Amino acid sequence: MQDRTNVGNLNKVLLSYDNVWWDQKVGMFTILPTSRDNLDLQAAALEDVLANCTILLASSAAPSGLPGPSNSLLAMVGADHGKALERFSRGEIEQALHGYISKRLGQPDAPKPNHSFYSRWHKQQFTRGATTTPLVVGEENSPLDFIELSRPLWSGALNFAGEHTDFDRKWSKS
């Protein structure tokens, strides 16, 4: 089972602003790549990494029914592009990502963020990634892999959580 479970990245960058400069009515949106160059992501410039990936954005200013909307954008960058982000400092990512997003949203002069945070899942000693993918197209696998992944280890001292441990949700026919 372990040899069929892949660990991937979904790094998140939170950009906080004094004021919302994007459309407040939109909760989630996607920025598609502007380039499809065949890059060496572990050597490419940050601007090239961003231009070659899909970025999912979540606006915490959008009406959600939850208390306390804020002036923040959460950018999610996955797979090898997410891993490539980990080569750069928080300040470098804040500056480059803000510039890229504001330009792509038609607001190149948008005010800069007042704070940022980003995850570095691949560098985390105990996870080495943020997502699991037990079912890979073209490999021998089974829905029972999810049950195996949900079992505790070390006599119950180590338990796992997340969508990959929820057999009923993955395979129900609702």
SEPAVO-525949 format. One line per field, with one value per residue (C-alpha): x, y, z; residue in three letters. Coordinates in pm, whole numbers, plus 50000, padded with zeros to 5 digits. Example, Ala and Ser with C-alpha at 12.3 -4.5 7.8 and 13.67 -1.06 7.14 Angstrom:
SEPAVO-525949
east = 51230,51367
north = 49550,49894
up = 50780,50714
rest = ala,ser
This chain:
SEPAVO-525949
east = 50000,50274,50445,50117,50056,50196,50247,50206,50218,49951,50131,49924,50018,49802,49821,49652,49568,49445,49160,49002,49104,48953,48587,48443,48152,48376,48474,48696,48863,49138,49430,49539,49897,50018,50300,50355,50732,50913,51090,51331,51113,51393,51608,51347,51291,50990,50807,50844,50718,50405,50346,50358,50111,49745,49675,49356,49253,49007,48884,48799,48617,48342,48004,48018,47780,48074,48155,48447,48533,48883,49087,49286,49351,49459,49656,49699,49977,50009,50228,50579,50503,50411,50735,50930,50790,50975,51307,51207,51166,50830,50915,51010,50690,50474,50615,50613,50272,50105,50253,50146,49791,49725,49848,49639,49330,49380,49491,49868,49877,49687,49813,50075,49992,50056,50126,50184,50227,50305,50329,50626,50478,50757,51010,50803,51005,50714,50488,50708,50390,50033,49814,49794,49696,49653,49476,49697,49561,49722,49840,49685,49483,49155,48900,49003,49329,49135,49039,49401,49513,49262,49391,49585,49946,50163,49884,49657,49919,49923,49596,49536,49273,49165,48967,49196,49077,48703,48604,48229,48267,48497,48291,47929,47691,47510
north = 50000,50248,50204,50300,50613,50933,51246,51575,51942,52206,52508,52805,53171,53409,53773,54023,54378,54698,54711,54477,54572,54269,54182,54118,53913,53634,53372,53139,53197,53048,53211,52998,52981,53239,53014,52643,52645,52326,52463,52315,52425,52382,52635,52866,53225,53276,53482,53193,52940,53151,53208,52832,52716,52726,52932,52882,53193,53214,53554,53584,53912,53735,53679,53333,53341,53309,53587,53817,53851,53987,54158,53848,53632,53272,53143,52769,52632,52259,51977,52053,52426,52430,52253,52504,52791,52652,52772,53134,53349,53469,53824,53716,53516,53796,54050,53828,53668,54000,54152,53856,53835,54209,54227,53924,54075,54400,54598,54638,54931,54749,54831,54592,54339,54435,54076,53735,53376,53065,52694,52480,52132,51949,52078,51956,51677,51451,51500,51579,51695,51800,51566,51194,51022,50651,50597,50662,50608,50310,50144,49850,49988,49949,50159,49946,50144,50423,50186,50079,50444,50521,50252,50373,50267,50192,50037,50337,50600,50743,50821,50973,51221,51382,51303,51011,50828,50872,50562,50638,50986,50875,50586,50662,50697,51009
up = 50000,50092,49757,49583,49791,49650,49857,49676,49746,49774,49909,50019,50020,50222,50116,50351,50246,50409,50156,49905,49550,49370,49307,49654,49521,49391,49646,49443,49112,48902,48726,48434,48308,48057,47944,47895,47870,47958,48267,48512,48805,49058,48870,48711,48818,49046,48783,48536,48791,48847,48475,48412,48675,48762,49074,49273,49466,49755,49865,50233,50155,49959,50126,50279,50571,50807,51052,50999,50633,50588,50321,50229,49927,49969,49671,49628,49410,49372,49254,49128,49105,49475,49556,49345,49556,49857,49713,49769,50079,50207,50096,49746,49707,49851,49608,49297,49361,49438,49122,48912,49052,49040,48679,48576,48742,48553,48860,48814,49059,49336,49686,49817,50090,50451,50557,50404,50510,50310,50371,50277,50289,50112,50366,50662,50820,50907,50605,50304,50132,50191,49989,49935,49614,49670,49338,49039,48689,48523,48845,49023,49313,49493,49681,49979,49979,50154,50435,50471,50485,50761,51001,51304,51350,51653,51862,51805,51898,51543,51367,51028,50914,50591,50281,50196,50509,50440,50248,50250,50102,49823,49701,49788,49493,49614
rest = met,gln,asp,arg,thr,asn,val,gly,asn,leu,asn,lys,val,leu,leu,ser,tyr,asp,asn,val,trp,trp,asp,gln,lys,val,gly,met,phe,thr,ile,leu,pro,thr,ser,arg,asp,asn,leu,asp,leu,gln,ala,ala,ala,leu,glu,asp,val,leu,ala,asn,cys,thr,ile,leu,leu,ala,ser,ser,ala,ala,pro,ser,gly,leu,pro,gly,pro,ser,asn,ser,leu,leu,ala,met,val,gly,ala,asp,his,gly,lys,ala,leu,glu,arg,phe,ser,arg,gly,glu,ile,glu,gln,ala,leu,his,gly,tyr,ile,ser,lys,arg,leu,gly,gln,pro,asp,ala,pro,lys,pro,asn,his,ser,phe,tyr,ser,arg,trp,his,lys,gln,gln,phe,thr,arg,gly,ala,thr,thr,thr,pro,leu,val,val,gly,glu,glu,asn,ser,pro,leu,asp,phe,ile,glu,leu,ser,arg,pro,leu,trp,ser,gly,ala,leu,asn,phe,ala,gly,glu,his,thr,asp,phe,asp,arg,lys,trp,ser,lys,ser
